[in-house]
């Protein structure tokens, strides 16, 4: 299973902090490519999608939200900061996401 991060050009320490939590399969999509905006695809092993709201436009977020809902993948909206993401991840069983 993996976690997909959408938005932001650079993740900074977020990827390293997720790995320290036990999440080792991390995909990152910047959301800048036209193909990312219109026809967003995630793998079948994706257990969670995180959208960094301060780095993505509304149309892209809406497309990803609809795709996640249709595939039954949980979705988190967070700012691109570790503290914001950590607060949002508090309700998930991280061992299932790794």
SEFIZA-3560 file (N, C-alpha, C; in Angstrom, 3 decimals):
REM SEFIZA-3560
<numar><xx>0.838</xx><yy>-1.175</yy><zz>0.000</zz><atom>N</atom></numar>
<numar><xx>0.000</xx><yy>0.000</yy><zz>0.000</zz><atom>CA</atom></numar>
<numar><xx>0.885</xx><yy>1.241</yy><zz>0.000</zz><atom>C</atom></numar>
<numar><xx>0.352</xx><yy>2.329</yy><zz>-0.522</zz><atom>N</atom></numar>
<numar><xx>1.159</xx><yy>3.530</yy><zz>-0.607</zz><atom>CA</atom></numar>
<numar><xx>0.318</xx><yy>4.773</yy><zz>-0.322</zz><atom>C</atom></numar>
<numar><xx>1.030</xx><yy>5.863</yy><zz>-0.124</zz><atom>N</atom></numar>
<numar><xx>0.413</xx><yy>7.162</yy><zz>0.084</zz><atom>CA</atom></numar>
<numar><xx>0.791</xx><yy>8.038</yy><zz>-1.090</zz><atom>C</atom></numar>
<numar><xx>-0.175</xx><yy>8.738</yy><zz>-1.656</zz><atom>N</atom></numar>
<numar><xx>0.091</xx><yy>9.652</yy><zz>-2.752</zz><atom>CA</atom></numar>
<numar><xx>-0.041</xx><yy>11.076</yy><zz>-2.245</zz><atom>C</atom></numar>
<numar><xx>0.983</xx><yy>11.878</yy><zz>-2.491</zz><atom>N</atom></numar>
<numar><xx>1.002</xx><yy>13.279</yy><zz>-2.111</zz><atom>CA</atom></numar>
<numar><xx>0.821</xx><yy>14.109</yy><zz>-3.371</zz><atom>C</atom></numar>
<numar><xx>-0.146</xx><yy>15.020</yy><zz>-3.355</zz><atom>N</atom></numar>
<numar><xx>-0.454</xx><yy>15.823</yy><zz>-4.533</zz><atom>CA</atom></numar>
<numar><xx>-0.281</xx><yy>17.295</yy><zz>-4.192</zz><atom>C</atom></numar>
<numar><xx>0.502</xx><yy>17.983</yy><zz>-5.003</zz><atom>N</atom></numar>
<numar><xx>0.753</xx><yy>19.405</yy><zz>-4.812</zz><atom>CA</atom></numar>
<numar><xx>2.149</xx><yy>19.637</yy><zz>-4.290</zz><atom>C</atom></numar>
<numar><xx>2.628</xx><yy>20.839</yy><zz>-4.421</zz><atom>N</atom></numar>
<numar><xx>3.949</xx><yy>21.261</yy><zz>-3.953</zz><atom>CA</atom></numar>
<numar><xx>5.037</xx><yy>20.710</yy><zz>-4.860</zz><atom>C</atom></numar>
<numar><xx>5.980</xx><yy>21.549</yy><zz>-5.203</zz><atom>N</atom></numar>
<numar><xx>7.103</xx><yy>21.120</yy><zz>-6.033</zz><atom>CA</atom></numar>
<numar><xx>8.104</xx><yy>20.301</yy><zz>-5.226</zz><atom>C</atom></numar>
<numar><xx>8.316</xx><yy>20.709</yy><zz>-3.992</zz><atom>N</atom></numar>
<numar><xx>9.267</xx><yy>20.035</yy><zz>-3.114</zz><atom>CA</atom></numar>
<numar><xx>8.580</xx><yy>19.683</yy><zz>-1.806</zz><atom>C</atom></numar>
<numar><xx>8.889</xx><yy>18.525</yy><zz>-1.273</zz><atom>N</atom></numar>
<numar><xx>8.248</xx><yy>18.063</yy><zz>-0.047</zz><atom>CA</atom></numar>
<numar><xx>9.023</xx><yy>18.428</yy><zz>1.213</zz><atom>C</atom></numar>
<numar><xx>10.265</xx><yy>18.806</yy><zz>1.060</zz><atom>N</atom></numar>
<numar><xx>11.064</xx><yy>19.127</yy><zz>2.243</zz><atom>CA</atom></numar>
<numar><xx>11.237</xx><yy>17.893</yy><zz>3.113</zz><atom>C</atom></numar>
<numar><xx>10.998</xx><yy>18.019</yy><zz>4.398</zz><atom>N</atom></numar>
<numar><xx>11.168</xx><yy>16.914</yy><zz>5.343</zz><atom>CA</atom></numar>
<numar><xx>9.939</xx><yy>16.010</yy><zz>5.456</zz><atom>C</atom></numar>
<numar><xx>8.885</xx><yy>16.328</yy><zz>4.743</zz><atom>N</atom></numar>
<numar><xx>7.647</xx><yy>15.558</yy><zz>4.873</zz><atom>CA</atom></numar>
<numar><xx>7.874</xx><yy>14.103</yy><zz>4.491</zz><atom>C</atom></numar>
<numar><xx>8.570</xx><yy>13.854</yy><zz>3.407</zz><atom>N</atom></numar>
<numar><xx>8.808</xx><yy>12.468</yy><zz>2.974</zz><atom>CA</atom></numar>
<numar><xx>9.611</xx><yy>11.707</yy><zz>4.023</zz><atom>C</atom></numar>
<numar><xx>10.644</xx><yy>12.333</yy><zz>4.547</zz><atom>N</atom></numar>
<numar><xx>11.474</xx><yy>11.678</yy><zz>5.569</zz><atom>CA</atom></numar>
<numar><xx>10.661</xx><yy>11.411</yy><zz>6.842</zz><atom>C</atom></numar>
<numar><xx>9.821</xx><yy>12.348</yy><zz>7.238</zz><atom>N</atom></numar>
<numar><xx>8.991</xx><yy>12.162</yy><zz>8.434</zz><atom>CA</atom></numar>
<numar><xx>7.966</xx><yy>11.052</yy><zz>8.243</zz><atom>C</atom></numar>
<numar><xx>7.397</xx><yy>10.932</yy><zz>7.039</zz><atom>N</atom></numar>
<numar><xx>6.465</xx><yy>9.837</yy><zz>6.765</zz><atom>CA</atom></numar>
<numar><xx>7.177</xx><yy>8.491</yy><zz>6.844</zz><atom>C</atom></numar>
<numar><xx>8.397</xx><yy>8.436</yy><zz>6.338</zz><atom>N</atom></numar>
<numar><xx>9.164</xx><yy>7.194</yy><zz>6.412</zz><atom>CA</atom></numar>
<numar><xx>9.475</xx><yy>6.834</yy><zz>7.853</zz><atom>C</atom></numar>
<numar><xx>9.744</xx><yy>7.818</yy><zz>8.686</zz><atom>N</atom></numar>
<numar><xx>9.999</xx><yy>7.556</yy><zz>10.101</zz><atom>CA</atom></numar>
<numar><xx>8.748</xx><yy>7.039</yy><zz>10.804</zz><atom>C</atom></numar>
<numar><xx>7.556</xx><yy>7.384</yy><zz>10.272</zz><atom>N</atom></numar>
<numar><xx>6.301</xx><yy>6.882</yy><zz>10.822</zz><atom>CA</atom></numar>
<numar><xx>5.982</xx><yy>5.477</yy><zz>10.325</zz><atom>C</atom></numar>
<numar><xx>6.759</xx><yy>4.986</yy><zz>9.362</zz><atom>N</atom></numar>
<numar><xx>6.534</xx><yy>3.642</yy><zz>8.850</zz><atom>CA</atom></numar>
<numar><xx>5.887</xx><yy>3.594</yy><zz>7.481</zz><atom>C</atom></numar>
<numar><xx>5.704</xx><yy>4.737</yy><zz>6.850</zz><atom>N</atom></numar>
<numar><xx>5.127</xx><yy>4.787</yy><zz>5.500</zz><atom>CA</atom></numar>
<numar><xx>6.296</xx><yy>4.856</yy><zz>4.519</zz><atom>C</atom></numar>
<numar><xx>6.506</xx><yy>3.775</yy><zz>3.769</zz><atom>N</atom></numar>
<numar><xx>7.680</xx><yy>3.704</yy><zz>2.911</zz><atom>CA</atom></numar>
<numar><xx>7.361</xx><yy>3.811</yy><zz>1.429</zz><atom>C</atom></numar>
<numar><xx>6.138</xx><yy>3.640</yy><zz>1.054</zz><atom>N</atom></numar>
<numar><xx>5.760</xx><yy>3.773</yy><zz>-0.361</zz><atom>CA</atom></numar>
<numar><xx>5.051</xx><yy>5.109</yy><zz>-0.529</zz><atom>C</atom></numar>
<numar><xx>5.774</xx><yy>6.064</yy><zz>-1.064</zz><atom>N</atom></numar>
<numar><xx>5.268</xx><yy>7.421</yy><zz>-1.202</zz><atom>CA</atom></numar>
<numar><xx>5.394</xx><yy>7.843</yy><zz>-2.658</zz><atom>C</atom></numar>
<numar><xx>4.266</xx><yy>8.248</yy><zz>-3.241</zz><atom>N</atom></numar>
<numar><xx>4.263</xx><yy>8.801</yy><zz>-4.589</zz><atom>CA</atom></numar>
<numar><xx>4.000</xx><yy>10.294</yy><zz>-4.460</zz><atom>C</atom></numar>
<numar><xx>4.668</xx><yy>11.092</yy><zz>-5.290</zz><atom>N</atom></numar>
<numar><xx>4.462</xx><yy>12.534</yy><zz>-5.257</zz><atom>CA</atom></numar>
<numar><xx>4.124</xx><yy>13.025</yy><zz>-6.653</zz><atom>C</atom></numar>
<numar><xx>3.019</xx><yy>13.753</yy><zz>-6.766</zz><atom>N</atom></numar>
<numar><xx>2.589</xx><yy>14.360</yy><zz>-8.021</zz><atom>CA</atom></numar>
<numar><xx>2.472</xx><yy>15.852</yy><zz>-7.765</zz><atom>C</atom></numar>
<numar><xx>3.159</xx><yy>16.662</yy><zz>-8.556</zz><atom>N</atom></numar>
<numar><xx>3.132</xx><yy>18.106</yy><zz>-8.321</zz><atom>CA</atom></numar>
<numar><xx>1.794</xx><yy>18.728</yy><zz>-8.678</zz><atom>C</atom></numar>
<numar><xx>1.088</xx><yy>18.144</yy><zz>-9.639</zz><atom>N</atom></numar>
<numar><xx>-0.196</xx><yy>18.702</yy><zz>-10.061</zz><atom>CA</atom></numar>
<numar><xx>-0.046</xx><yy>19.815</yy><zz>-11.073</zz><atom>C</atom></numar>
<numar><xx>1.162</xx><yy>20.060</yy><zz>-11.523</zz><atom>N</atom></numar>
<numar><xx>1.390</xx><yy>21.140</yy><zz>-12.490</zz><atom>CA</atom></numar>
<numar><xx>1.153</xx><yy>20.705</yy><zz>-13.934</zz><atom>C</atom></numar>
<numar><xx>1.366</xx><yy>19.440</yy><zz>-14.238</zz><atom>N</atom></numar>
<numar><xx>1.162</xx><yy>18.953</yy><zz>-15.603</zz><atom>CA</atom></numar>
<numar><xx>-0.322</xx><yy>18.915</yy><zz>-15.932</zz><atom>C</atom></numar>
<numar><xx>-0.642</xx><yy>19.196</yy><zz>-17.184</zz><atom>N</atom></numar>
<numar><xx>-2.047</xx><yy>19.181</yy><zz>-17.604</zz><atom>CA</atom></numar>
<numar><xx>-2.650</xx><yy>17.800</yy><zz>-17.388</zz><atom>C</atom></numar>
<numar><xx>-1.875</xx><yy>16.749</yy><zz>-17.637</zz><atom>N</atom></numar>
<numar><xx>-2.402</xx><yy>15.395</yy><zz>-17.444</zz><atom>CA</atom></numar>
<numar><xx>-2.703</xx><yy>15.130</yy><zz>-15.971</zz><atom>C</atom></numar>
<numar><xx>-1.959</xx><yy>15.753</yy><zz>-15.061</zz><atom>N</atom></numar>
<numar><xx>-2.238</xx><yy>15.609</yy><zz>-13.629</zz><atom>CA</atom></numar>
<numar><xx>-3.546</xx><yy>16.300</yy><zz>-13.262</zz><atom>C</atom></numar>
<numar><xx>-3.851</xx><yy>17.374</yy><zz>-13.940</zz><atom>N</atom></numar>
<numar><xx>-5.024</xx><yy>18.177</yy><zz>-13.599</zz><atom>CA</atom></numar>
<numar><xx>-6.328</xx><yy>17.555</yy><zz>-14.080</zz><atom>C</atom></numar>
<numar><xx>-6.308</xx><yy>16.987</yy><zz>-15.285</zz><atom>N</atom></numar>
<numar><xx>-7.556</xx><yy>16.536</yy><zz>-15.883</zz><atom>CA</atom></numar>
<numar><xx>-7.834</xx><yy>15.059</yy><zz>-15.663</zz><atom>C</atom></numar>
<numar><xx>-6.856</xx><yy>14.224</yy><zz>-15.865</zz><atom>N</atom></numar>
<numar><xx>-7.062</xx><yy>12.778</yy><zz>-15.758</zz><atom>CA</atom></numar>
<numar><xx>-6.099</xx><yy>12.221</yy><zz>-14.735</zz><atom>C</atom></numar>
<numar><xx>-6.391</xx><yy>12.459</yy><zz>-13.504</zz><atom>N</atom></numar>
<numar><xx>-5.536</xx><yy>12.014</yy><zz>-12.415</zz><atom>CA</atom></numar>
<numar><xx>-5.696</xx><yy>10.521</yy><zz>-12.233</zz><atom>C</atom></numar>
<numar><xx>-4.579</xx><yy>9.814</yy><zz>-12.113</zz><atom>N</atom></numar>
<numar><xx>-4.614</xx><yy>8.361</yy><zz>-11.924</zz><atom>CA</atom></numar>
<numar><xx>-3.803</xx><yy>7.993</yy><zz>-10.699</zz><atom>C</atom></numar>
<numar><xx>-4.318</xx><yy>7.054</yy><zz>-9.934</zz><atom>N</atom></numar>
<numar><xx>-3.545</xx><yy>6.532</yy><zz>-8.813</zz><atom>CA</atom></numar>
<numar><xx>-3.535</xx><yy>5.009</yy><zz>-8.921</zz><atom>C</atom></numar>
<numar><xx>-2.508</xx><yy>4.421</yy><zz>-8.380</zz><atom>N</atom></numar>
<numar><xx>-2.368</xx><yy>2.968</yy><zz>-8.468</zz><atom>CA</atom></numar>
<numar><xx>-3.372</xx><yy>2.281</yy><zz>-7.546</zz><atom>C</atom></numar>
<numar><xx>-3.596</xx><yy>1.017</yy><zz>-7.794</zz><atom>N</atom></numar>
<numar><xx>-4.544</xx><yy>0.251</yy><zz>-6.984</zz><atom>CA</atom></numar>
<numar><xx>-4.067</xx><yy>0.060</yy><zz>-5.559</zz><atom>C</atom></numar>
<numar><xx>-2.759</xx><yy>0.180</yy><zz>-5.348</zz><atom>N</atom></numar>
<numar><xx>-2.223</xx><yy>-0.014</yy><zz>-4.006</zz><atom>CA</atom></numar>
<numar><xx>-2.270</xx><yy>1.258</yy><zz>-3.162</zz><atom>C</atom></numar>
<numar><xx>-2.766</xx><yy>2.359</yy><zz>-3.716</zz><atom>N</atom></numar>
<numar><xx>-2.828</xx><yy>3.614</yy><zz>-2.976</zz><atom>CA</atom></numar>
<numar><xx>-3.848</xx><yy>3.503</yy><zz>-1.857</zz><atom>C</atom></numar>
<numar><xx>-3.376</xx><yy>3.713</yy><zz>-0.622</zz><atom>N</atom></numar>
<numar><xx>-4.246</xx><yy>3.600</yy><zz>0.548</zz><atom>CA</atom></numar>
<numar><xx>-4.731</xx><yy>4.951</yy><zz>1.040</zz><atom>C</atom></numar>
<numar><xx>-4.062</xx><yy>6.030</yy><zz>0.625</zz><atom>N</atom></numar>
<numar><xx>-4.411</xx><yy>7.363</yy><zz>1.092</zz><atom>CA</atom></numar>
<numar><xx>-3.881</xx><yy>8.396</yy><zz>0.106</zz><atom>C</atom></numar>
<numar><xx>-4.679</xx><yy>9.436</yy><zz>-0.128</zz><atom>N</atom></numar>
<numar><xx>-4.245</xx><yy>10.555</yy><zz>-0.955</zz><atom>CA</atom></numar>
<numar><xx>-4.217</xx><yy>11.794</yy><zz>-0.080</zz><atom>C</atom></numar>
<numar><xx>-3.118</xx><yy>12.528</yy><zz>-0.142</zz><atom>N</atom></numar>
<numar><xx>-2.973</xx><yy>13.786</yy><zz>0.592</zz><atom>CA</atom></numar>
<numar><xx>-2.864</xx><yy>14.907</yy><zz>-0.425</zz><atom>C</atom></numar>
<numar><xx>-3.741</xx><yy>15.906</yy><zz>-0.310</zz><atom>N</atom></numar>
<numar><xx>-3.693</xx><yy>17.068</yy><zz>-1.184</zz><atom>CA</atom></numar>
<numar><xx>-3.192</xx><yy>18.253</yy><zz>-0.368</zz><atom>C</atom></numar>
<numar><xx>-2.099</xx><yy>18.856</yy><zz>-0.833</zz><atom>N</atom></numar>
<numar><xx>-1.590</xx><yy>20.067</yy><zz>-0.200</zz><atom>CA</atom></numar>
<numar><xx>-2.343</xx><yy>21.251</yy><zz>-0.790</zz><atom>C</atom></numar>
<numar><xx>-3.256</xx><yy>21.797</yy><zz>-0.014</zz><atom>N</atom></numar>
<numar><xx>-4.212</xx><yy>22.779</yy><zz>-0.528</zz><atom>CA</atom></numar>
<numar><xx>-3.591</xx><yy>24.112</yy><zz>-0.907</zz><atom>C</atom></numar>
<numar><xx>-2.443</xx><yy>24.430</yy><zz>-0.355</zz><atom>N</atom></numar>
<numar><xx>-1.842</xx><yy>25.708</yy><zz>-0.692</zz><atom>CA</atom></numar>
<numar><xx>-1.000</xx><yy>25.642</yy><zz>-1.966</zz><atom>C</atom></numar>
<numar><xx>-0.962</xx><yy>24.502</yy><zz>-2.628</zz><atom>N</atom></numar>
<numar><xx>-0.168</xx><yy>24.350</yy><zz>-3.850</zz><atom>CA</atom></numar>
<numar><xx>-0.928</xx><yy>23.701</yy><zz>-4.997</zz><atom>C</atom></numar>
<numar><xx>-2.231</xx><yy>23.766</yy><zz>-4.994</zz><atom>N</atom></numar>
<numar><xx>-3.000</xx><yy>23.117</yy><zz>-6.049</zz><atom>CA</atom></numar>
<numar><xx>-4.266</xx><yy>23.930</yy><zz>-6.310</zz><atom>C</atom></numar>
<numar><xx>-4.725</xx><yy>23.941</yy><zz>-7.564</zz><atom>N</atom></numar>
<numar><xx>-5.911</xx><yy>24.741</yy><zz>-7.868</zz><atom>CA</atom></numar>
<numar><xx>-7.199</xx><yy>23.971</yy><zz>-7.577</zz><atom>C</atom></numar>
<numar><xx>-8.297</xx><yy>24.696</yy><zz>-7.572</zz><atom>N</atom></numar>
<numar><xx>-9.584</xx><yy>24.112</yy><zz>-7.180</zz><atom>CA</atom></numar>
<numar><xx>-10.055</xx><yy>23.016</yy><zz>-8.133</zz><atom>C</atom></numar>
<numar><xx>-9.866</xx><yy>23.234</yy><zz>-9.427</zz><atom>N</atom></numar>
<numar><xx>-10.328</xx><yy>22.243</yy><zz>-10.406</zz><atom>CA</atom></numar>
<numar><xx>-9.584</xx><yy>20.921</yy><zz>-10.247</zz><atom>C</atom></numar>
<numar><xx>-8.283</xx><yy>20.992</yy><zz>-10.044</zz><atom>N</atom></numar>
<numar><xx>-7.495</xx><yy>19.779</yy><zz>-9.856</zz><atom>CA</atom></numar>
<numar><xx>-7.912</xx><yy>19.065</yy><zz>-8.579</zz><atom>C</atom></numar>
<numar><xx>-8.088</xx><yy>19.821</yy><zz>-7.504</zz><atom>N</atom></numar>
<numar><xx>-8.514</xx><yy>19.228</yy><zz>-6.231</zz><atom>CA</atom></numar>
<numar><xx>-9.874</xx><yy>18.556</yy><zz>-6.383</zz><atom>C</atom></numar>
<numar><xx>-10.777</xx><yy>19.181</yy><zz>-7.112</zz><atom>N</atom></numar>
<numar><xx>-12.108</xx><yy>18.606</yy><zz>-7.321</zz><atom>CA</atom></numar>
<numar><xx>-12.022</xx><yy>17.306</yy><zz>-8.124</zz><atom>C</atom></numar>
<numar><xx>-11.202</xx><yy>17.284</yy><zz>-9.167</zz><atom>N</atom></numar>
<numar><xx>-11.037</xx><yy>16.060</yy><zz>-9.965</zz><atom>CA</atom></numar>
<numar><xx>-10.468</xx><yy>14.921</yy><zz>-9.122</zz><atom>C</atom></numar>
<numar><xx>-9.475</xx><yy>15.222</yy><zz>-8.312</zz><atom>N</atom></numar>
<numar><xx>-8.865</xx><yy>14.200</yy><zz>-7.466</zz><atom>CA</atom></numar>
<numar><xx>-9.851</xx><yy>13.721</yy><zz>-6.413</zz><atom>C</atom></numar>
<numar><xx>-10.621</xx><yy>14.643</yy><zz>-5.850</zz><atom>N</atom></numar>
<numar><xx>-11.627</xx><yy>14.284</yy><zz>-4.847</zz><atom>CA</atom></numar>
<numar><xx>-12.666</xx><yy>13.338</yy><zz>-5.437</zz><atom>C</atom></numar>
<numar><xx>-13.137</xx><yy>13.628</yy><zz>-6.638</zz><atom>N</atom></numar>
<numar><xx>-14.125</xx><yy>12.763</yy><zz>-7.291</zz><atom>CA</atom></numar>
<numar><xx>-13.549</xx><yy>11.386</yy><zz>-7.604</zz><atom>C</atom></numar>
<numar><xx>-12.289</xx><yy>11.341</yy><zz>-8.066</zz><atom>N</atom></numar>
<numar><xx>-11.639</xx><yy>10.069</yy><zz>-8.366</zz><atom>CA</atom></numar>
<numar><xx>-11.461</xx><yy>9.241</yy><zz>-7.092</zz><atom>C</atom></numar>
<numar><xx>-11.013</xx><yy>9.896</yy><zz>-6.022</zz><atom>N</atom></numar>
<numar><xx>-10.807</xx><yy>9.189</yy><zz>-4.755</zz><atom>CA</atom></numar>
<numar><xx>-12.126</xx><yy>8.630</yy><zz>-4.230</zz><atom>C</atom></numar>
<numar><xx>-13.175</xx><yy>9.409</yy><zz>-4.346</zz><atom>N</atom></numar>
<numar><xx>-14.491</xx><yy>8.964</yy><zz>-3.881</zz><atom>CA</atom></numar>
<numar><xx>-14.977</xx><yy>7.767</yy><zz>-4.693</zz><atom>C</atom></numar>
<numar><xx>-14.769</xx><yy>7.806</yy><zz>-6.006</zz><atom>N</atom></numar>
<numar><xx>-15.234</xx><yy>6.702</yy><zz>-6.852</zz><atom>CA</atom></numar>
<numar><xx>-14.447</xx><yy>5.419</yy><zz>-6.598</zz><atom>C</atom></numar>
<numar><xx>-13.176</xx><yy>5.536</yy><zz>-6.182</zz><atom>N</atom></numar>
<numar><xx>-12.348</xx><yy>4.362</yy><zz>-5.922</zz><atom>CA</atom></numar>
<numar><xx>-12.333</xx><yy>3.970</yy><zz>-4.450</zz><atom>C</atom></numar>
<numar><xx>-12.963</xx><yy>4.771</yy><zz>-3.605</zz><atom>N</atom></numar>
<numar><xx>-13.013</xx><yy>4.457</yy><zz>-2.178</zz><atom>CA</atom></numar>
<numar><xx>-11.699</xx><yy>4.676</yy><zz>-1.452</zz><atom>C</atom></numar>
<numar><xx>-10.892</xx><yy>5.616</yy><zz>-1.937</zz><atom>N</atom></numar>
<numar><xx>-9.599</xx><yy>5.917</yy><zz>-1.317</zz><atom>CA</atom></numar>
<numar><xx>-9.782</xx><yy>7.107</yy><zz>-0.379</zz><atom>C</atom></numar>
<numar><xx>-9.360</xx><yy>6.999</yy><zz>0.882</zz><atom>N</atom></numar>
<numar><xx>-9.464</xx><yy>8.134</yy><zz>1.804</zz><atom>CA</atom></numar>
<numar><xx>-8.632</xx><yy>9.318</yy><zz>1.313</zz><atom>C</atom></numar>
<numar><xx>-9.096</xx><yy>10.505</yy><zz>1.652</zz><atom>N</atom></numar>
<numar><xx>-8.480</xx><yy>11.727</yy><zz>1.172</zz><atom>CA</atom></numar>
<numar><xx>-8.264</xx><yy>12.689</yy><zz>2.331</zz><atom>C</atom></numar>
<numar><xx>-7.101</xx><yy>13.319</yy><zz>2.356</zz><atom>N</atom></numar>
<numar><xx>-6.789</xx><yy>14.316</yy><zz>3.382</zz><atom>CA</atom></numar>
<numar><xx>-6.410</xx><yy>15.612</yy><zz>2.683</zz><atom>C</atom></numar>
<numar><xx>-6.957</xx><yy>16.722</yy><zz>3.169</zz><atom>N</atom></numar>
<numar><xx>-6.555</xx><yy>18.038</yy><zz>2.707</zz><atom>CA</atom></numar>
<numar><xx>-5.730</xx><yy>18.672</yy><zz>3.812</zz><atom>C</atom></numar>
<numar><xx>-4.505</xx><yy>19.109</yy><zz>3.494</zz><atom>N</atom></numar>
<numar><xx>-3.624</xx><yy>19.690</yy><zz>4.507</zz><atom>CA</atom></numar>
<numar><xx>-2.755</xx><yy>20.768</yy><zz>3.886</zz><atom>C</atom></numar>
<numar><xx>-2.239</xx><yy>21.639</yy><zz>4.717</zz><atom>N</atom></numar>
<numar><xx>-1.219</xx><yy>22.585</yy><zz>4.270</zz><atom>CA</atom></numar>
<numar><xx>0.090</xx><yy>21.829</yy><zz>4.104</zz><atom>C</atom></numar>
<numar><xx>1.023</xx><yy>22.414</yy><zz>3.332</zz><atom>N</atom></numar>
<numar><xx>2.304</xx><yy>21.746</yy><zz>3.133</zz><atom>CA</atom></numar>
<numar><xx>3.226</xx><yy>22.073</yy><zz>4.307</zz><atom>C</atom></numar>
<numar><xx>2.876</xx><yy>21.509</yy><zz>5.430</zz><atom>N</atom></numar>
<numar><xx>3.725</xx><yy>21.602</yy><zz>6.609</zz><atom>CA</atom></numar>
<numar><xx>3.581</xx><yy>20.290</yy><zz>7.362</zz><atom>C</atom></numar>
<numar><xx>4.648</xx><yy>19.870</yy><zz>7.997</zz><atom>N</atom></numar>
<numar><xx>4.612</xx><yy>18.600</yy><zz>8.700</zz><atom>CA</atom></numar>
<numar><xx>3.593</xx><yy>18.628</yy><zz>9.830</zz><atom>C</atom></numar>
<numar><xx>3.499</xx><yy>19.723</yy><zz>10.553</zz><atom>N</atom></numar>
<numar><xx>2.568</xx><yy>19.776</yy><zz>11.686</zz><atom>CA</atom></numar>
<numar><xx>1.122</xx><yy>19.632</yy><zz>11.222</zz><atom>C</atom></numar>
<numar><xx>0.780</xx><yy>20.266</yy><zz>10.105</zz><atom>N</atom></numar>
<numar><xx>-0.583</xx><yy>20.149</yy><zz>9.577</zz><atom>CA</atom></numar>
<numar><xx>-0.875</xx><yy>18.720</yy><zz>9.140</zz><atom>C</atom></numar>
<numar><xx>0.062</xx><yy>18.117</yy><zz>8.425</zz><atom>N</atom></numar>
<numar><xx>-0.132</xx><yy>16.745</yy><zz>7.948</zz><atom>CA</atom></numar>
<numar><xx>-0.165</xx><yy>15.753</yy><zz>9.101</zz><atom>C</atom></numar>
<numar><xx>0.685</xx><yy>15.948</yy><zz>10.079</zz><atom>N</atom></numar>
<numar><xx>0.722</xx><yy>15.048</yy><zz>11.229</zz><atom>CA</atom></numar>
<numar><xx>-0.604</xx><yy>15.073</yy><zz>11.988</zz><atom>C</atom></numar>
<numar><xx>-1.201</xx><yy>16.249</yy><zz>12.141</zz><atom>N</atom></numar>
<numar><xx>-2.507</xx><yy>16.363</yy><zz>12.792</zz><atom>CA</atom></numar>
<numar><xx>-3.578</xx><yy>15.598</yy><zz>12.013</zz><atom>C</atom></numar>
<numar><xx>-3.548</xx><yy>15.706</yy><zz>10.693</zz><atom>N</atom></numar>
<numar><xx>-4.540</xx><yy>15.027</yy><zz>9.854</zz><atom>CA</atom></numar>
<numar><xx>-4.345</xx><yy>13.512</yy><zz>9.852</zz><atom>C</atom></numar>
<numar><xx>-3.097</xx><yy>13.058</yy><zz>9.953</zz><atom>N</atom></numar>
<numar><xx>-2.806</xx><yy>11.625</yy><zz>9.954</zz><atom>CA</atom></numar>
<numar><xx>-3.116</xx><yy>10.944</yy><zz>11.280</zz><atom>C</atom></numar>
<numar><xx>-3.399</xx><yy>11.714</yy><zz>12.309</zz><atom>N</atom></numar>
<numar><xx>-3.622</xx><yy>11.156</yy><zz>13.643</zz><atom>CA</atom></numar>
<numar><xx>-4.762</xx><yy>10.136</yy><zz>13.666</zz><atom>C</atom></numar>
<numar><xx>-5.741</xx><yy>10.269</yy><zz>12.786</zz><atom>N</atom></numar>
<numar><xx>-6.878</xx><yy>9.358</yy><zz>12.777</zz><atom>CA</atom></numar>
<numar><xx>-6.690</xx><yy>8.103</yy><zz>11.948</zz><atom>C</atom></numar>
<numar><xx>-5.520</xx><yy>7.929</yy><zz>11.327</zz><atom>N</atom></numar>
<numar><xx>-5.280</xx><yy>6.780</yy><zz>10.460</zz><atom>CA</atom></numar>
<numar><xx>-4.354</xx><yy>5.785</yy><zz>11.134</zz><atom>C</atom></numar>
<numar><xx>-4.562</xx><yy>4.500</yy><zz>10.812</zz><atom>N</atom></numar>
<numar><xx>-3.652</xx><yy>3.454</yy><zz>11.264</zz><atom>CA</atom></numar>
<numar><xx>-2.483</xx><yy>3.419</yy><zz>10.288</zz><atom>C</atom></numar>
<numar><xx>-1.373</xx><yy>3.976</yy><zz>10.689</zz><atom>N</atom></numar>
<numar><xx>-0.218</xx><yy>4.144</yy><zz>9.799</zz><atom>CA</atom></numar>
<numar><xx>0.345</xx><yy>2.802</yy><zz>9.354</zz><atom>C</atom></numar>
<numar><xx>0.225</xx><yy>1.760</yy><zz>10.146</zz><atom>N</atom></numar>
<numar><xx>0.769</xx><yy>0.453</yy><zz>9.752</zz><atom>CA</atom></numar>
<numar><xx>0.056</xx><yy>-0.086</yy><zz>8.513</zz><atom>C</atom></numar>
<numar><xx>-1.192</xx><yy>0.301</yy><zz>8.285</zz><atom>N</atom></numar>
<numar><xx>-1.915</xx><yy>-0.133</yy><zz>7.086</zz><atom>CA</atom></numar>
<numar><xx>-1.478</xx><yy>0.645</yy><zz>5.855</zz><atom>C</atom></numar>
<numar><xx>-0.912</xx><yy>1.839</yy><zz>6.053</zz><atom>N</atom></numar>
<numar><xx>-0.522</xx><yy>2.685</yy><zz>4.926</zz><atom>CA</atom></numar>
<numar><xx>0.877</xx><yy>2.361</yy><zz>4.426</zz><atom>C</atom></numar>
<numar><xx>1.739</xx><yy>1.814</yy><zz>5.291</zz><atom>N</atom></numar>
<numar><xx>3.134</xx><yy>1.564</yy><zz>4.935</zz><atom>CA</atom></numar>
<numar><xx>3.246</xx><yy>0.527</yy><zz>3.882</zz><atom>C</atom></numar>
//
